[in-house]
Amino acid sequence: MATLSPARHAQADTGSAVRRHRFRVLPVVVWLVVAFFFVNLLGLIGTVVVDSLGKTWFTSWLPQGFTLHWYSDAWRDFNLSQVLVVTAQVSITVVVVSVLIGVPASYVLARRNFPGKKFLMVLFVLPILVPPIAYGIPLATVLYKVHMAGSMTGVILANLVPCVPFVILTMTPFIEQIDPKIESAARMCGARTGSVFLRILAPLLIPGILAACILVLVRTVGMFELTFLTAGPTSQTLVVSLYYAVFASGVRAAQSIDAMAVVYMVTTLVWLVLALQFVNPTQIVARSRQQAPQ
């Protein structure tokens, strides 16, 4: 039986020590990178929040006093009341229409097998994976040709393109978790398809529907590209109005723009926190990968 020489034993021990050292150092490096990222993120957000509350802020670490009048100025100068109403109208309409289309489509995809089903699932995934600007420009061109862009209707139709597939990908796993025997038992008792869907499935799907509604709401409030390409003067949502406040011509107080940005961040954050109470995003990603064709 061959035995290793003392020199080779030393080399093997050295190699093992190096590998153990690498395994110990790697998590430290990862955590340092993550910490650096979050420190920069919190610094950027904190700067905007502090500036929106400060009177003047030039060379000192903190502003020379704090005030809330920048929020009232932003509300008046940028007409935030109308912007928030438009944002709510667009978001709620997109949510309702997406759920009315997406939930029945999810039921068909969860309960039926048909030719081209995997290809259809890929088509639903594409508007979520592809950057909105890639299909937003041709979509806006079509809407302008049919004289629907620049209005509330055009903004809603543009936002439905990624939101309906989002509802479908969110609701399909919820429906698949429900035992089909429950529906079969209801039909054996004489219930029709509509009654089965409304009285049996709908109460079981309420958590999934709520999750889909809130996620679509967050996505619509934060959707800049499609809304920017199709919105008019009276159909701008909060994120588009914030863009114009920053880059449009004229002189505006930076604190008022920061106050508007804080309103946008808080609005989006509240809806996102509510969404995470009902759904785990990792489950949606895992399910989307399972449904993709092999």
C-alpha positions in Angstrom: 0.0 0.0 0.0 1.5 3.3 -1.1 2.1 6.0 1.5 2.6 9.7 1.0 5.9 11.2 1.8 6.2 13.9 4.5 6.6 16.6 1.8 3.4 15.6 0.1 1.6 15.4 3.5 2.7 19.0 4.1 1.5 20.1 0.7 -1.9 18.5 1.2 -2.2 20.1 4.7 -1.3 23.5 3.2 -3.9 23.1 0.4 -6.6 22.2 2.9 -5.7 25.2 5.0 -5.9 27.5 2.0 -9.3 26.2 1.0 -10.6 26.6 4.6 -9.3 30.2 4.7 -11.0 31.0 1.4 -14.3 29.6 2.7 -14.0 31.8 5.8 -13.0 35.0 3.9 -15.7 34.7 1.2 -18.8 35.3 3.5 -17.0 38.3 5.0 -16.4 39.8 1.6 -20.0 39.2 0.6 -21.4 40.8 3.8 -19.0 43.8 3.3 -20.3 44.3 -0.2 -23.9 44.1 0.9 -23.3 46.5 3.8 -21.6 49.0 1.5 -24.6 48.8 -0.9 -27.1 49.4 1.9 -25.1 52.2 3.5 -25.0 54.0 0.1 -28.7 53.4 -0.4 -29.6 54.7 3.0 -27.4 57.7 2.5 -29.1 58.6 -0.8 -32.6 58.2 0.7 -31.6 60.0 3.9 -30.2 62.9 1.9 -33.4 63.4 0.0 -35.5 63.2 3.2 -33.4 65.6 5.2 -33.2 68.1 2.3 -37.0 68.0 2.0 -37.3 69.0 5.6 -34.4 71.5 5.8 -34.6 75.3 5.4 -31.1 75.8 3.9 -28.4 73.2 3.5 -25.0 74.1 2.0 -21.8 73.4 3.8 -22.9 72.0 7.2 -23.7 68.3 8.0 -27.3 69.2 8.7 -29.6 71.9 7.4 -30.0 75.3 9.2 -33.3 74.4 10.7 -36.2 72.2 9.7 -39.6 73.0 8.2 -42.5 71.3 6.5 -43.4 74.2 4.1 -41.6 72.5 1.2 -44.3 69.9 1.2 -47.0 72.5 1.0 -45.1 74.2 -1.8 -44.7 71.0 -3.7 -48.4 70.2 -3.3 -49.3 73.7 -4.7 -46.6 74.1 -7.4 -46.8 70.6 -8.8 -50.6 70.2 -8.4 -50.1 67.0 -6.4 -53.8 66.7 -5.6 -54.6 66.2 -9.3 -51.6 64.0 -9.9 -52.5 61.7 -7.0 -56.1 61.4 -8.2 -54.8 60.5 -11.7 -52.4 58.0 -10.2 -55.2 56.4 -8.1 -57.5 56.3 -11.1 -55.0 54.7 -13.4 -53.7 52.2 -10.7 -57.2 51.1 -9.5 -58.5 50.6 -13.1 -55.4 48.6 -14.1 -55.8 46.5 -11.0 -59.4 45.7 -11.6 -59.1 45.0 -15.3 -55.9 42.9 -14.8 -57.7 40.7 -12.1 -60.8 40.3 -14.3 -58.7 39.1 -17.2 -55.9 37.4 -15.3 -57.8 35.2 -12.8 -60.0 33.3 -15.4 -56.9 32.9 -17.6 -55.0 31.6 -14.6 -57.7 29.1 -14.0 -57.5 27.8 -17.5 -53.8 27.5 -17.4 -53.9 25.7 -14.0 -56.6 23.2 -14.9 -56.2 22.5 -18.6 -53.5 21.1 -20.8 -53.5 22.1 -24.5 -51.0 22.4 -27.3 -48.8 25.4 -27.1 -49.4 25.9 -23.3 -45.7 26.2 -22.6 -45.2 28.7 -25.4 -48.1 30.7 -24.2 -46.5 30.8 -20.7 -43.3 32.1 -22.2 -45.2 34.9 -23.9 -46.7 35.9 -20.6 -43.2 36.0 -19.0 -41.7 38.2 -21.7 -43.4 41.5 -20.8 -42.1 41.0 -17.3 -38.5 40.1 -18.2 -38.1 42.4 -21.2 -37.4 46.1 -20.3 -40.6 48.1 -20.8 -38.8 50.7 -23.0 -38.1 47.8 -25.5 -41.8 47.3 -26.3 -43.0 50.6 -25.0 -41.9 52.7 -28.0 -43.7 50.6 -30.7 -46.7 50.2 -28.3 -46.9 54.0 -27.9 -46.6 54.4 -31.7 -49.6 52.2 -32.2 -51.6 54.0 -29.5 -50.8 57.4 -31.1 -51.9 56.1 -34.5 -55.3 55.1 -33.2 -55.6 58.4 -31.2 -55.6 56.8 -27.8 -52.2 58.0 -26.5 -52.1 61.1 -24.4 -55.2 60.2 -22.6 -56.1 58.1 -19.5 -57.3 55.3 -21.7 -53.9 55.0 -23.4 -52.0 55.0 -20.1 -54.3 52.2 -18.8 -53.9 50.1 -21.9 -50.1 50.5 -21.9 -49.9 49.4 -18.2 -52.1 46.4 -18.8 -49.5 44.8 -21.1 -47.1 43.8 -18.2 -49.8 43.7 -15.5 -52.1 41.1 -16.9 -49.2 38.5 -17.3 -48.1 39.5 -13.8 -51.5 38.5 -12.4 -51.5 35.3 -14.3 -48.1 34.2 -13.1 -49.1 35.1 -9.5 -52.5 33.4 -9.5 -51.7 30.2 -11.4 -49.7 28.7 -8.4 -52.6 29.6 -6.0 -55.1 27.8 -8.2 -52.9 24.8 -8.7 -52.7 24.4 -4.9 -56.5 23.9 -4.7 -57.5 20.2 -5.0 -59.6 19.7 -8.2 -61.7 17.2 -6.2 -63.4 20.1 -4.5 -64.7 21.3 -7.8 -65.7 17.8 -8.9 -67.7 17.3 -5.6 -69.5 20.7 -6.2 -70.4 19.7 -9.8 -71.7 16.3 -8.6 -74.0 18.3 -6.3 -75.4 20.2 -9.2 -73.3 23.4 -9.2 -72.6 25.0 -12.5 -69.2 26.3 -13.6 -70.0 29.9 -12.6 -71.3 28.9 -9.1 -68.2 26.7 -8.6 -65.9 29.6 -9.5 -67.7 32.2 -7.4 -68.8 30.2 -4.4 -66.1 27.6 -4.1 -62.9 28.9 -5.7 -63.2 32.6 -5.1 -63.2 32.5 -1.2 -60.1 30.2 -1.4 -58.4 32.5 -3.8 -58.9 35.7 -1.8 -55.2 35.8 -0.4 -53.8 35.3 -3.9 -56.1 37.9 -5.5 -55.2 40.4 -2.8 -51.5 39.7 -3.3 -51.9 40.1 -7.1 -53.9 43.4 -6.7 -51.3 45.0 -4.4 -48.4 43.9 -6.5 -50.0 45.2 -9.7 -50.8 48.4 -7.8 -47.2 48.9 -6.8 -46.0 48.1 -10.3 -48.4 50.6 -11.9 -47.5 53.4 -9.5 -43.8 52.8 -10.2 -44.1 52.2 -13.9 -42.3 55.1 -15.6 -41.5 54.1 -19.1 -44.9 53.0 -20.4 -46.7 55.9 -18.6 -44.2 58.5 -19.8 -44.5 57.4 -23.4 -48.3 57.4 -23.5 -49.3 60.1 -20.9 -50.6 63.5 -21.7 -50.8 66.8 -19.7 -53.8 65.5 -17.8 -52.9 61.9 -17.5 -49.5 62.0 -15.8 -49.0 59.7 -12.8 -46.8 60.6 -9.8 -43.6 59.2 -11.1 -43.9 61.0 -14.5 -44.8 64.3 -12.8 -41.7 63.8 -10.6 -39.6 63.4 -13.8 -41.0 66.6 -15.3 -40.5 68.5 -12.1 -36.8 67.6 -12.2 -36.0 68.0 -15.9 -38.6 70.4 -17.3 -37.6 74.0 -18.0 -37.9 76.7 -15.3 -36.5 77.2 -11.8 -37.8 75.1 -9.0 -36.7 74.7 -5.4 -34.7 71.5 -4.9 -36.4 71.0 -1.6 -39.8 71.0 -3.2 -38.7 68.3 -5.7 -37.2 66.3 -2.8 -40.5 66.6 -0.9 -42.3 65.3 -4.0 -39.9 62.4 -4.2 -40.5 61.5 -0.5 -44.2 61.4 -1.2 -43.6 59.0 -4.1 -41.2 56.8 -2.0 -43.6 56.6 0.9 -46.6 55.8 -1.3 -44.7 53.0 -3.1 -43.2 51.6 0.2 -46.5 51.4 1.9 -48.1 49.3 -0.9 -45.0 47.2 -1.2 -45.0 46.3 2.5 -48.7 45.4 2.3 -47.9 43.2 -0.7 -45.2 41.3 1.1 -47.7 40.3 3.8 -49.6 38.2 1.3 -47.0 36.8 -1.1 -43.3 35.7 -1.2 -41.6 37.0 -4.4 -39.2 34.0 -4.4 -42.2 31.6 -4.9 -43.3 33.5 -7.9 -39.8 33.4 -9.5 -39.4 29.7 -8.7 -42.8 29.0 -10.2 -42.0 31.0 -13.4 -38.9 28.9 -13.9 -40.8 25.7 -13.5 -43.4 26.8 -16.1 -40.8 27.8 -18.7 -40.2 25.1 -21.4 -37.3 22.9 -21.0 
